[in-house]
Amino acid sequence: MQARFHTGAARRAVHGIRPGLLCALLLAGTAHAQQPPAHETARKPHAGKTTYRVINLAAGDATSASINASGQVAYSLTPDILSLPINAFFYDGSTSRNVGSLAAPGDFARATGITAGGRVVGVSRNPMGNLRTFIWNRWTGIADIGTLPGTDDAIEPVVNSLGVITGIANSDTGINRGFRWSALLGMTDLGVLAPGPAESSYPRAINDAGTIVGDSWALANDWHTFRWTFGSGMVDIHTNGSEDSTPVGVTASGNVAGNYHLGGGVWRSYFWTPITGMVDIAPPGVPTWMTGLTANGRATGQVGDPFIPTHAMTWTQAGGLVDLGTFGGVYSSASGANNKGQVIGASHDGVQARAFVWTSAEGMVDLNTRLRHAPPGLHLVNAIAINDIGHIVAESNTGLVLLKPASKKPCGCPHTVGPIETSPMVAVGAPVDAAVSVAGDGPADYRVSWTWGDGATARSAGKERASASHSYTRPGIHTVTATVTDRAGKSVEVSRKVIAYTPGNGGAAGSGSFVSPLAAGHGRFRQAGLARFNFIVPATGQSLQSSVASPPAQSALHFEAGGLSFVSKDVRARGGRGHFDGSGTVNGKAGYRFALTAKASSSASSEPGRMKLRIWQVDRATGKNVVVYDNGDASGGDGRVRAPLPAASGAGAIAGDSGSALAEGSIALD
């Protein structure tokens, strides 16, 4: 099996119930005929024995990760998302390599899956500028699998462990058709449920038996879940009378799970079998949103009102629905699970997000408390992929890492490098002091090469810690990188962003994170959790250097939430202090617009600052705006108005403000 970071799709916002009903309704849920059994109560964490060695996979901004049964990893990242394209990488158990692209070396490539044998599948831009599905292996390299006749692109591929791919073939004329591809049979058109002007089909998952599930237009502006095999073709399995449904996965035996639309903005999660049809996984009135499904039928997702911080959940036919709770903070989110009953994700502790692993025996365990030989300051933010032997891919404050369960046998692991310790924002001309810590099986001498993101470099050395200093002469979002090399010549790289800005000149800058509710993300980006951002808008006429002939400083925005990575180099002040708009890309694809409203942090009142962001694109067929992210809407489809989200630290919202209060970081508006 394989675990994936990105799951699911939907087309309308989800609205919830009164949060006070959630606990009571979960406790009141009972089993009945053809209904999943009642939920079990999540157990409290207790001490466990499993510890993990930390392997730094890569520094930079990660956008996806998948892991196969043997612990090989396919992932995507860029060392500097503001200036370099996303690339795809393969980790073979000891080293990582760039899989290349279909066009020029270093051009855009994003990994979406990995097979049992270590073949990587993803999307890359070909020499003609079209996005195409690729398959890569260590012997023959990267190859374009083609697309259906009459289409230009082949996108959003999903692969099973045997190397059979399903995805979406589309064109500028509005064609969207699901396809199946194998090395033996090539491309197969999956068809559509209903022919007509809006005919389309979108595959979402495939199992090892070759069963494909997705959603397709079914007349009357409705979208229905389909199940496809060579024997049956495309079959509509939307059986519960709701408006729309979309799957997130299919089990090894061919059962299907996903989300359905009741109307009035309400979505819920279902499980389908040939005998029961679609059955709701939760008691009436309990809002759920499913994001993943394992081969043996364990679902993961969120439970609770989607406009306030939700909790991670898991569900099985035998155990029912389980609210996983939190570490004491405002939210938790589940990223996936394996076939052994382990669920992974992120949970807030009242101060910050922490990566977790959950089992019915131990409950929610903070992975930060289970690290062996970890350097000071290393912090795991979110666990995003897991295999059946318990290897976990996680996001950390050093970049992407792999956690391997420790054993009595020598690990042979390289040294582990901690985060670059420095301020996220600094005034131009002021010194930037940076340090990095290292840990291994024993004491050693390390050499550190520093790059500051503006062309400057430095070198330092130390046994467990090394430091360096620098001053920026130009405003901007700079990537600081430390390459740590041991005596044997083995190197590990970590990085972080630093914003250099000029205070008091009319510019704006911000760096930090906030709690993003489930309903803020739309479609496949619908996921609760921590959203991270960096932005800078220099004052009009401000130059990069002191030279009068220098061009204006580059404005920039980078935002990440729920598998969405938005990048803009076109940030413009609009409509007064703290209001900005512009254009950018989502996961490497152009054609998106945004509107940002920021409220400055105040040390005097301890107000952490607030941020409201809306990202959308224009549908080519209808001319309407299609929103992919919006954390500023405080009202749901049920007619209620929610209060603005508080900061994760517990600070209250200011009356009349919208958007989200910062969990950490700061915003400066001069």
Beta strands, then each sheet from edge to edge (+ up, - down):
strand 1: 3-4
strand 2: 52-58
strand 3: 61-67
strand 4: 73-78
strand 5: 87-91
strand 6: 96-98
strand 7: 109-114
strand 8: 120-125
strand 9: 131-137
strand 10: 141-144
strand 11: 153-159
strand 12: 165-170
strand 13: 176-182
strand 14: 186-189
strand 15: 201-206
strand 16: 212-217
strand 17: 223-229
strand 18: 233-236
strand 19: 244-250
strand 20: 256-263
strand 21: 266-273
strand 22: 277-280
strand 23: 288-293
strand 24: 299-303
strand 25: 311-316
strand 26: 320-323
strand 27: 332-337
strand 28: 343-348
strand 29: 353-359
strand 30: 363-366
strand 31: 371-372
strand 32: 380-386
strand 33: 392-396
strand 34: 399-405
strand 35: 416-417
strand 36: 425-427
strand 37: 431-439
strand 38: 446-451
strand 39: 457-462
strand 40: 465-471
strand 41: 476-485
strand 42: 491-501
strand 43: 508-516
strand 44: 529-537
strand 45: 556-561
strand 46: 564-573
strand 47: 579-586
strand 48: 589-599
strand 49: 610-618
strand 50: 625-630
strand 51: 660-669
sheet 1: 1+ 3- 4+ 5- 6+
sheet 2: 31+ 2+ 34- 33+ 32-
sheet 3: 7+ 8- 9+ 10-
sheet 4: 11+ 12- 13+ 14-
sheet 5: 15+ 16- 17+ 18-
sheet 6: 19+ 20- 21+ 22-
sheet 7: 23+ 24- 25+ 26-
sheet 8: 27+ 28- 29+ 30-
sheet 9: 35+ 37- 40+
sheet 10: 36+ 42+ 41- 38+ 39-
sheet 11: 50+ 49- 48+ 47- 46+ 45- 44+ 43- 51+
end
